């Protein structure tokens, strides 16, 4: 007899609006829409620690360990599909006890969630009172009561609430406009400002952090120029400082004027630090920032062409290469090919290759498809933000999300990451490197686990391997310890 277990679970049902009619009119398109529904929901459910239990026709049944995860997943799904006219979903969520028998879940909780779902509008989300009770204090959850609903095969009426799927505008209540006296008005305004600030703290502070530097900032004086690659792509690059050149290689999530570590947002003083004693060169890779964006080729060869165009335009005979994250393979390949041009090589939070099994590759392909179509939706970018900087607070996460949006569109992000994660392997090239190399990895880096840093260091003959304790992917860049290491490593270049 199959063992049964009972547990309290958040249950989410989704279905496609107008699916039956579409099946009658265009069966092929209906099947394509259904498969896209399963793919997108499946990827996001996994990201929010959920489990797909059943897929029947246009319906999907999923469960989550908490109500908040279910709600956040539903918001991410609707955000990803906001601009897709062919795929409009209704979502219903309920928190209740279910019976798990093998791979199946049954019980009143499942029935209630399935009955709540039809109450949602196209592109909407409806939840039961038990769900709202657990998430109502979250600032991003805004609900409107639909009253008590009599649901089929459910004995008692259930209170149902519709969730707002877009950030609502904040308007003062009418009673707060009725100011009888000046003192009373000031008190009301202060209370209102506080009431708005508390639930929207992250959004307000991140907006201030984005705006203030543009108005009052003291940007670094940089010279922006353009180089053209051998395949005709225009690459934007910037220079600051004077001295022995250091060329920085990143590749994506860059924007010389507005992006992460741009002159206006160099909060860690990183650009100023490297520009003290060096000619510091940074560039936007193809598809990102100020460089040409209408490109399709993000292969390793294309990335090398970008770097070659920049150093060729500057007529640099010899320079140090400093590569971070996705820029690592480019720097490895270039150094292996041109050892006489590279005086020192620094590889931080990067790897020679990634390896995935067939199941993981399938999941990644689904994720790339989601990034390609849903990048403008912040919940989709948040998936990447959580990987890059799991320790970021709400304000930092919003800032990073906005920088990611500014740097490039979903097509470029998906194309670049797909090549980097699944196609590029520079292990053989790393073994050929003949210049002094410093490899640095954060101990708690989730994007580039420390095992990949060790593997990379083991491949390079003349290498120094350093671990920054407690640092995640983005913290590696701004670490004071890292600066000490790099200053020491580049000292021979300055003396020469």
Beta strands, then each sheet from edge to edge (+ up, - down):
strand 1: 4-16
strand 2: 51-56
strand 3: 59-64
strand 4: 89-101
strand 5: 104-106
strand 6: 124-128
strand 7: 143-149
strand 8: 158-163
strand 9: 223-228
strand 10: 234-240
strand 11: 244-249
strand 12: 278-283
strand 13: 319-324
strand 14: 342-348
strand 15: 437-442
strand 16: 463-468
sheet 1: 2+ 3- 1+ 4- 5+
sheet 2: 2+ 3- 1+ 4- 6- 8+ 7-
sheet 3: 9+ 10- 12+ 11+ 13+ 14+ 15+ 16+
end
